[in-house]
Amino acid sequence: MHSLTDLSSQFGNVLVLAATYTSKIPWLSELVTRDQISWYLGRTIGFLEKIEPASKTAKVDMEILQELKTNLGFGDAREEIQSGTSHSS
């Protein structure tokens, strides 16, 4: 099991990857592929989902990443999690 510190770091890392992926600077945005950002978002949302009942911070972080995933065009992350497909994106 990951510690809350590890998950907080992972949350921050995913935000940086998303910023890189959506960058207007061509060479920067090429560093992160669509498959990579989708995988990291799904993985991190999945980890946060497991601990969110015990952590208000994890719940907020998860909701932020779900919204980010939706905004990036990966579908409604909340529906995917409820149907158990959040790791298949």
C-alpha positions in Angstrom: 0.0 0.0 0.0 1.3 3.4 -0.8 1.6 6.1 1.8 -0.4 9.3 1.6 2.9 11.1 0.8 3.6 8.8 -2.1 0.1 9.4 -3.5 0.4 13.1 -3.0 3.6 13.0 -5.0 2.0 10.8 -7.7 -0.9 13.3 -7.9 1.5 16.2 -8.5 3.5 14.1 -11.0 0.3 13.4 -13.0 -0.6 17.1 -13.0 2.9 17.9 -14.4 2.5 15.1 -17.1 -0.9 16.6 -18.0 0.5 20.1 -18.3 3.3 18.7 -20.5 0.9 16.7 -22.7 -1.3 19.8 -23.2 1.6 22.3 -23.7 1.5 24.6 -26.6 5.2 24.1 -27.0 5.6 21.4 -29.6 8.7 19.7 -28.4 7.4 19.7 -24.8 4.0 18.2 -25.7 5.7 15.4 -27.6 7.3 14.1 -24.5 4.1 12.6 -23.2 1.8 10.5 -25.4 -1.9 10.2 -25.2 -1.6 6.5 -24.0 0.9 7.5 -21.3 -1.2 10.3 -19.8 -4.3 8.1 -20.0 -2.6 5.2 -18.2 -1.1 7.4 -15.4 -4.4 9.2 -14.9 -6.3 5.8 -14.6 -3.7 4.3 -12.4 -3.6 7.3 -10.0 -7.4 7.6 -9.9 -7.6 3.9 -9.1 -5.1 4.2 -6.2 -6.9 7.3 -4.8 -10.3 5.6 -5.2 -9.1 2.8 -2.8 -8.2 5.2 0.0 -10.6 8.1 -0.6 -13.1 6.9 2.1 -10.4 7.4 4.7 -8.9 10.6 3.3 -10.6 13.9 2.4 -7.5 15.0 0.5 -7.5 11.8 -1.5 -11.1 12.3 -2.4 -10.5 15.8 -3.6 -7.4 14.8 -5.5 -9.4 11.9 -7.2 -12.1 14.3 -8.2 -9.6 16.7 -9.7 -8.0 13.9 -11.7 -11.4 12.6 -12.8 -12.3 16.0 -14.1 -8.9 16.4 -15.8 -9.3 13.0 -17.5 -12.8 14.0 -18.8 -11.5 17.4 -20.0 -8.6 15.7 -21.9 -11.2 13.7 -23.8 -10.8 10.3 -22.2 -14.5 9.9 -21.3 -16.3 10.4 -18.0 -13.8 9.0 -15.5 -16.5 8.7 -12.8 -18.6 6.4 -15.0 -15.5 4.3 -15.8 -14.6 3.9 -12.2 -18.2 2.9 -11.3 -18.1 0.3 -14.0 -14.6 -0.9 -13.1 -12.9 0.1 -16.3 -10.7 3.0 -15.0 -7.5 1.1 -15.6 -8.3 0.1 -19.2 -8.0 3.6 -20.7 
